[in-house]
Amino acid sequence: MEKFLAAYPPTPAVPVADEVLAHYRELLPVPLLSLWQHYGFGEFEGGLLRLIHPDTYRAALETWLGGPKPHYTPIALSAFGDLFYYRRLTDSDEDVCLLDPHHGQISDCAWSLTDFFDAYLLDADVRESVLRQSLFVAARQQLGPLLADEQYCFVPALALGGAETVDFLSKGNAPVHLQLLFQLQG
């Protein structure tokens, strides 16, 4: 994870409680739990990406996936509400997927958690096209930084004719916005 931490400097956050770490010890790989332990549920690269408490986003993920998926765990959120989740497929197989709520799409990002952090997120095209880094810089300058569980929202939603420009952005509650976007795309 050293490459990730060099490319996405962390902002200090409150450490994750020992009870939460213990609860997820059987579901998530050690490198992610280590990130939680050292950096908390905090932001990286000024808020471009945020490690999230899975319980806060589980209901939204399950809504999008059509029901409970016990081995799928929300782990990160982009500043624009794109939700990344970890899937333990078997005892030896895993991947990380992206829920793009703006276009109603789900895609695989990487075939391992390590590849997600140390390869996928380091790709310049991913930073620009998936995380929308240039738009993030403009949004942060115009609207200010995000609070915990906030995101920059496209208003109107992209599905309703909004555009990926700073003029079509506001800030809002990320878990609620994920549910609203599902209702819009039904």
C-alpha positions as CSV (number, residue, x, y, z in Angstrom):
1,M,0.0,0.0,0.0
2,E,3.0,2.3,0.0
3,K,2.5,3.3,-3.6
4,F,-1.1,4.2,-2.8
5,L,-0.2,6.2,0.3
6,A,2.5,8.1,-1.7
7,A,0.0,9.0,-4.5
8,Y,-3.0,9.6,-2.1
9,P,-1.6,11.4,1.0
10,P,-4.0,10.6,3.9
11,T,-5.7,13.3,6.0
12,P,-5.5,12.3,9.7
13,A,-8.8,10.8,10.9
14,V,-10.2,9.2,14.1
15,P,-8.9,5.7,14.3
16,V,-11.4,2.8,13.8
17,A,-12.7,1.3,17.0
18,D,-11.2,-2.1,18.0
19,E,-14.7,-3.6,17.9
20,V,-15.2,-2.6,14.3
21,L,-11.8,-4.1,13.4
22,A,-12.6,-7.3,15.2
23,H,-16.0,-7.5,13.4
24,Y,-14.5,-7.2,9.9
25,R,-11.4,-9.3,10.6
26,E,-13.0,-12.4,9.0
27,L,-14.5,-10.5,6.1
28,L,-11.7,-8.2,4.9
29,P,-8.0,-8.6,4.1
30,V,-5.3,-7.5,6.6
31,P,-4.0,-4.6,4.4
32,L,-7.4,-2.9,4.5
33,L,-7.7,-3.4,8.2
34,S,-4.2,-2.0,8.6
35,L,-5.2,1.1,6.6
36,W,-8.3,1.5,8.9
37,Q,-6.1,1.1,12.0
38,H,-3.5,3.6,10.9
39,Y,-5.7,6.2,9.0
40,G,-9.2,5.6,10.1
41,F,-12.3,6.2,8.0
42,G,-10.6,9.2,6.5
43,E,-9.9,10.9,3.2
44,F,-7.0,10.6,0.9
45,E,-5.7,13.1,-1.6
46,G,-7.7,15.9,0.0
47,G,-11.0,14.0,-0.2
48,L,-10.7,12.6,-3.7
49,L,-11.2,9.2,-2.1
50,R,-12.5,8.3,1.3
51,L,-12.3,5.0,3.3
52,I,-15.7,4.4,4.7
53,H,-17.4,2.6,7.5
54,P,-19.1,-0.3,5.7
55,D,-22.2,-0.2,7.9
56,T,-23.0,3.3,6.8
57,Y,-23.1,2.3,3.1
58,R,-24.3,-1.4,3.3
59,A,-28.0,-0.6,2.9
60,A,-27.3,1.5,-0.3
61,L,-25.1,-1.2,-1.7
62,E,-27.7,-3.9,-1.0
63,T,-30.4,-1.8,-2.6
64,W,-28.3,-1.5,-5.8
65,L,-27.4,-5.2,-5.7
66,G,-31.0,-6.4,-5.1
67,G,-30.5,-7.8,-1.6
68,P,-28.0,-8.8,1.1
69,K,-24.6,-10.0,0.0
70,P,-22.8,-10.9,3.2
71,H,-19.4,-11.3,1.5
72,Y,-19.6,-7.9,-0.3
73,T,-18.3,-5.0,1.8
74,P,-18.4,-1.3,0.9
75,I,-14.8,0.1,1.5
76,A,-14.3,3.4,-0.3
77,L,-16.2,6.3,-1.9
78,S,-15.1,8.8,-4.5
79,A,-15.9,12.5,-3.9
80,F,-18.8,12.1,-6.3
81,G,-20.4,9.1,-4.7
82,D,-19.0,6.3,-6.7
83,L,-18.9,3.3,-4.3
84,F,-16.1,0.8,-4.3
85,Y,-16.8,-2.6,-2.6
86,Y,-14.7,-5.6,-1.8
87,R,-16.0,-9.1,-2.7
88,R,-14.7,-12.3,-1.1
89,L,-15.6,-14.7,-3.8
90,T,-14.0,-17.9,-2.3
91,D,-11.4,-18.6,0.3
92,S,-8.7,-17.6,-2.2
93,D,-10.5,-15.4,-4.7
94,E,-11.4,-11.7,-4.3
95,D,-11.9,-8.6,-6.3
96,V,-12.9,-5.0,-5.9
97,C,-15.9,-3.6,-7.8
98,L,-17.2,-0.1,-8.6
99,L,-20.8,0.9,-8.3
100,D,-21.3,3.9,-10.6
101,P,-24.7,5.2,-9.4
102,H,-24.7,8.0,-12.0
103,H,-24.9,5.6,-14.9
104,G,-26.4,2.6,-13.1
105,Q,-23.3,0.5,-13.8
106,I,-21.2,-2.0,-11.9
107,S,-17.7,-3.0,-13.0
108,D,-14.7,-4.9,-11.8
109,C,-11.7,-2.7,-10.9
110,A,-9.1,-5.2,-9.7
111,W,-8.8,-8.9,-9.0
112,S,-7.2,-8.2,-5.6
113,L,-7.4,-5.6,-2.9
114,T,-3.7,-4.9,-3.3
115,D,-4.0,-4.4,-7.0
116,F,-7.0,-2.0,-6.4
117,F,-4.9,0.3,-4.2
118,D,-1.4,-0.1,-5.8
119,A,-2.4,-0.3,-9.5
120,Y,-6.0,0.6,-10.3
121,L,-6.1,3.8,-8.2
122,L,-2.7,4.9,-9.5
123,D,-3.7,4.8,-13.1
124,A,-3.9,8.3,-14.5
125,D,-6.9,7.5,-16.6
126,V,-8.8,6.1,-13.5
127,R,-7.9,9.2,-11.5
128,E,-9.4,11.4,-14.3
129,S,-12.2,9.4,-15.7
130,V,-13.5,7.5,-12.7
131,L,-12.5,9.7,-9.8
132,R,-12.9,12.9,-11.8
133,Q,-9.8,14.5,-10.3
134,S,-10.0,17.8,-12.3
135,L,-13.6,18.3,-11.5
136,F,-12.9,17.5,-7.9
137,V,-10.2,20.2,-7.7
138,A,-12.7,22.7,-9.1
139,A,-15.5,21.5,-6.9
140,R,-13.4,21.8,-3.7
141,Q,-12.3,25.3,-4.7
142,Q,-15.9,26.5,-5.4
143,L,-17.9,24.5,-2.8
144,G,-15.3,23.8,-0.1
145,P,-14.2,20.5,1.3
146,L,-16.5,17.6,2.1
147,L,-17.5,16.6,5.6
148,A,-17.7,12.9,6.6
149,D,-20.3,11.0,4.5
150,E,-20.8,14.0,2.2
151,Q,-20.3,13.9,-1.6
152,Y,-20.4,16.4,-4.4
153,C,-23.8,15.7,-6.1
154,F,-24.7,16.4,-9.7
155,V,-27.9,18.6,-9.7
156,P,-29.9,17.6,-11.6
157,A,-28.6,14.1,-11.5
158,L,-26.7,13.0,-14.7
159,A,-29.6,10.6,-15.5
160,L,-32.0,13.6,-15.5
161,G,-29.8,15.8,-17.8
162,G,-27.2,17.2,-15.4
163,A,-23.7,17.7,-16.6
164,E,-20.2,16.9,-15.2
165,T,-19.3,20.5,-14.6
166,V,-18.9,22.5,-11.4
167,D,-22.0,24.5,-12.3
168,F,-24.1,21.4,-11.8
169,L,-22.7,20.5,-8.4
170,S,-23.8,20.8,-4.8
171,K,-22.9,18.9,-1.6
172,G,-25.1,16.3,0.0
173,N,-25.3,13.2,2.2
174,A,-23.7,10.3,0.3
175,P,-25.7,7.3,1.6
176,V,-29.0,9.2,1.0
177,H,-27.9,10.3,-2.5
178,L,-27.0,6.7,-3.4
179,Q,-30.5,5.6,-2.5
180,L,-32.0,8.6,-4.4
181,L,-30.1,7.8,-7.5
182,F,-31.3,4.2,-7.3
183,Q,-34.9,5.4,-7.1
184,L,-34.4,7.7,-10.2
185,Q,-33.0,4.8,-12.3
186,G,-35.3,2.2,-10.7
